[in-house]
Amino acid sequence: MLVVKRMHEVPLEEAVSVLHQNDHDIFYDKERNIRHFAARFGREGLSPVLSVVTYDQKQPVGFVLSGVREMGGEKVAWICENVVLPEYRDHHVREVMLDTVMAAFEEEGVTLATLEVNAENEEMIDLYSHLDFEIVDRLLLLKGELYADDAEDWPPSELTSFQVEKSVAQEARFFHDIRIVPWRNQWQSLRSDGELLTILDGNAQRVGHLIFKRRYDQSHNLSTVTIHQWRIEEDHPDAERIFSLGFRHLQSIIGKNVPVITSILASDWQMVERLESIGFLKMTEHVFMIKRF
């Protein structure tokens, strides 16, 4: 008999044990120790009250991680991971867990739930579709390169009417154009180590911004730069120049050749085309799904 418990009711090591036994065909963080697992709740804004662990007798066989934030006056939830041991995937474990999570969302007053699923995982997409989630966009991971040499002649004279301000990602809380984007792309997920570039026009009006994070290897050397938001005012007559300014400024800050990964919605097709034109290639694609309560 399956029993579902809220994660705050059980020892974290029981959820972690599911990861140790999993067969690696589901995307999740590689670090599996309890300390790292616990740290994710603070770093990613997850909730132990809205996350669940499922047991068969006394054995943990699966878990769902979820979080909730207030955005634009409504409570927005996110389903982060839905992990089940391989031998239990035909036991409706996912459905049982998600029923509990949906009930928890309603108790919490959630009005919108979001999630991302690998575009090739038709089984999971179908599962969430039956729970009234709908695909509203696609999230692309594009990979390119920053070349420090290209930034030496920055800025071009025609861009001097613009300026770029550098700050921390949490400064994006002052932006008033609320837009529901995938959870990992939100500034709240990068409040501890995210950086923000804000591009202003001659009237000090924001015409673009980048939110990014530097990632380091075990030797503390910069290994990659991940851009979680890259937006410009597409209707601006100097949109292409604004894009160039942002990219060149990022190059000048990083100051070395390094891979850069950009997480971007397919609906931002102008930005996707710009990135592809400078050599960015698609790594993976996820569907972005939402459910209204």
N, C-alpha and C positions, 0 to 999 in steps of 0.2 A: 504493500500500500504506500502510495506517495504522500509525503507530508511536506508542505511548503511553509517556511518560516522567514520572517523578516531578518535581514542580516544583522541588525543590532541585537538580536536575541541569541545569536550563536557565536562561538569563537571564530575569528577570522581564518584560523588555520584550516578549518573545515572547508571553507570556500576555496582556499589556496590549493588544497589537496586535489580538487577537481582539475585544476590547471596542470598539476604534476602528472595526472593520469591521461590527460587529453592527447589526442593523436596529431595535434599541430595543424589541422586543416581549417581552423578558424582563426581569424586575425585577432590577436591580442598582444599585450605587452609581453616581452620576453622575460623580464624580471619576474620571478615568481615567489620570492620570499615574502614573508608576512610584513616586514617593514615597508617594502616597496608597495605592496598591495594596499596597506593602510594609508600610505602617503597619497595615493591616488585620490582618495576621497576628498582631501583638502585641495590638492592640485587641480583636479578636474571638476570639482564642485559636485561630487556624487553624494548620494544620501543613503546611509545604512537603513533608514526607515522605509525608503521606497525601493530598496534592493532586496532580493530574496535568494534563499538557498533551498533546494529541494532534496529530500532524503527518501531513500528506499530502505525501510527499517531505520537503522542508524547510520547508514552509509550516505554521505553527500554525493549526489549524482549530477548536479547542475546548479547554475546560478544565473541571475540576471542582475546587472548593475544599472542603476538609474540615478538621475539627479533632477533638480528643479531649480529654476531661476525666475525672477520677475523681470519681464521685458515689455516695455511699451504698455504697462498697466495690466498685463496678464501673466499668469503663471505658466511658464513653458517648461515642459519636462523633456528629458532625453533618455532613450534606451541606449546604453553604451555597449554592453556585451550580453550575449545570450549563449551560454556555454553549457554543453551537455556531454557526458561521457559517451563514447561511440556506441557502447553496448546498450545504451538506453534511448537511442534516438528514435526507436520505433515504439516507445512507451508513452507517447504524448506528453513527455516531460515539459517540452517548451510551451505547449498550450496551457498546461496547468500553471506554470510559473507566470506566463503572461496574463492569465485571468486574474491572478493575485495582484500583479503589478498594475493592471488597469483599474482594479478596485481601489488600490492605494492612491493612484493618481486622482480618482474622483473624490476620495476622502480628503486629499490635500487641496482640492479646489483647482486642480490643473485644468486649463482651458485648451491647451495645445500640446501635443506630444510629438517629438521628432526622432528620427533615427536615420542611419545610413547603412546600406547593405551593398555588398559587392554586386555589381551589375550582372555578373555571371551566375550568382547564387539564386536560381529561379525558385528553389524550394523555400528559402527564407522570404523572398519577395512575396510568394504566394501565401505563406503563413501570415505575414503582416497584412496583406490585402484582405484576408478573411476577418481581420480584426478592425477593418474599416480604415486602415492606413492607405493613403494614396500617394503615388509618385508625383512630386511637384517640380523636381529638377534633377540634374545629375551633377555629381561632384567629381571633378577631374583632378588628378595629381599629375602635374607636368614637371619634367626635370630639365634643367638647363645648366648654364655655367656663368659665374661672375668672373670677368677678366679685369684685373686691376689695371692693366696697361690702357684699357679703353677709357678709363676715367681720368687720365692725366690731363686732357684738354678740356675738362669740365670746369665751369659751365659754358655752353655756347653763348655767344653774345645775344642771340635772339631770345634767350630765355631769362634775361636779366630782369624782366618785369615781374617774375615770379620769385618766391622765396620758399625755402623748406625749413621747417622746424622739427627738431628731433626731441622726442620725449619718451616716456614709458607708455606701454600699451594701455594702462588703465585710464590715461587721459582721454581715451576714446569715449569714456562715459559722458563727456560733454557734447558728443555729437547728438543732434536731434533727429536725424533721419533713421529712425528705428527700422531695421530690416532683419527678418528672421533668417539666419544663416546656420549652417551646421554647427553644432556645439563646439567642436574643436577649433572652429574658426572665430568664435566669439572672443572679444578682448578679455572677458572674465576668465577664460581658460588660460590666459597668458599673463595674469596680473603680477606674477612673481618675477618673470624673466623675459617678458615680451617687450619689444621696442616699437615705437611709432614714428613714422615720418609723415608730417602733414604738409601738403603743398598749398600755398596761399597765392592768390593773385594780387595785383597792385592795389586792390581795395581791402586786402586782408581777409578775403573770403576764401573758405576752403574749397578747392577744386579737385582735390585728390588726396588719397592717403594710402600708406602701406603699414601693415602690422606684421612684424616678422620676429623670428627667434633664431639665435645662434645656437648651434649644437656642437658639442665637443666630444672628442674621443677619450679613451681611458688615460691618455697621456696629457690631457687638457689642451690638445691642439684643436683649433677650429676645424670641424669636419664638414659641416653643411650649414646652409642658411635655409630656413623654412619660412615662406611667406604665407600667412594665414588669411590676410585680406589685402587685396590690391584693387582699389577702386578709383576711378576718376570721373569727372562730370563729362559724360559722353556727348552732351549737347554743346559743350564749350567749343568755340571755333579753333582753339589751340589744343584740342584733346591729344593729338599725337605728340605735340611738344611737351605737354604735361607728363605723358607717359615716359618720354625720353628723359625728362628732368628727374623723375622719381627713380628710374633705373640707374642713371648715372650717379645720383647722389648715394644710392645704396652701394654702388661699386666703390665710391670714394670712402665710405665709412668702413667697409669690410677690408679694403686695401690688399687683398690677395686673391689669387685664383681659387675658387671653391665651388663645389656643386650647389645649386639652389633648387629647392623643390617648392612649387607653387600649388596651393590648394585653392581651386577656383570653381565656381558654379558654371555649368555649361551655358546658362542663360546670359552670362556676361560674355557673349560671343565675340564682341569687339576686342575685349582683352585677350581672349583665347587666341584670336587670329594674330594679334600683335606678338604674343609670346611665341607662337609657332613660327612667325616670320623671322625671329632672332634665334631660332634653333631649339626651342623647347619641344620636348617630345612627351607624349602621354605615357605614363607608367601604369596607372590603374584608373578604373572608373567605378563609382558607387552611385546608386540611386538615392535620392534624398526624399524621404517619405514623411508625411505628417498625418495626424489624426486630430480632429476637433471634437471636444467634449461639450 
